[in-house]
Amino acid sequence: MTTFRPLIGQALWGLARDRTVTLMAALFVILVLISAWLGWSATTTVNAIYADAAKFLAASGQPVPPNPVMETSPLALLRNLSIYVSLIGALAASVTGFRLVATDRRAGVLPLIGSRPLDTWTYAASRLVSLALAMAALVALAAAVSVMTFLILPGLVVTSADWLRLTLFFVLSWGFVMLFGLVALGATATARSEPAGVLTPVSVWLAVTFILPALTGNIHPTAAINPVSALAAAPDTAFFHVMGSLFGPLSVAESYKFLAADLLRFLPDGILSRGTVPPLPALFMAWAVALAFALRGLSRIDLTKIDFDA
């Protein structure tokens, strides 16, 4: 324990000083703020239009329909947040996982760590905990902005059930971004060069985010960044039935978006996941595989080598 805690502190301090990680985190927070602003702007605009329309209808003696803002769940205002998590959040996790190991390998820190009375499993556990804490901090920032949005928006009624759904959404988001961080940890620990260490997790991110949705549901890249279009039903053809059966369980970005849409209550009626495995079990299986990959790579890292090619 006396060695484990300093390892975590060293890793987190290194991330805090890393400009690339800081830039990715700042970009993610900015997008979360934009998502909150979009929700605020849409709500205030609809409320203003409804107020004017209600006055006109009341003055003309016509019945006043209910406010459309009150007819939908307030959580749906954060629907863009699911896209930002799957795009920038997952990419930030990939960069963070890469930096946690690449910095040690490049700076020659591994032999210093290896000179202490610890084994590679202790080092592996410290990097896993550091990644989990870093991603928890990132998601917590998004959660804080979202909560503040609901507290300052006028006319929104957020029930205890809504708060629970919102909490589960952020837990789901933490687990989703951890997938890519774990892949980055394992890939960087086993890579023979620094470019290979960063290209592997980024390639996985690109495949999961854009290529697999195109194969399983005919989701174009532009539609993949729309929270509603990304949930469109796949064409009823033999090709997409086969692709959905083969690659649906691997398309974890789609699984995340389906679960996020359900939790935030903007999932269209009648829309089902495209894979043969339900979204939540598919994510659990992907998480288990990513964790095993990270542990395997980190536990086999040579604490005597100075650099990637040493």
Secondary structure, 3 states (H helix, E strand, C coil): CCCHHHHHHHHHHHHHHCHHHHHHHHHHHHHHHHHHHHHHHHHHHHHHHHHHHHHHHHHCCCCCCCCHHHHCCHHHHHHHHHHHHHHHHHHHHHHHHHHHHHHHHHHCCHHHHHCCCCCHHHHHHHHHHHHHHHHHHHHHHHHHHHHHHHHHCCCCCCCHHHHHHHHHHHHHHHHHHHHHHHHHHHHHHHCCCHHHHHHHHHHHHHHHHHHHHHHHHCCCHHHHCCCCHHHCCCCCCHHHHHHHHHHHHHCHHHHHHHHHHHHCCCCCCCCCCCCCCCHHHHHHHHHHHHHHHHHHHHHCCCCCCCCCCC
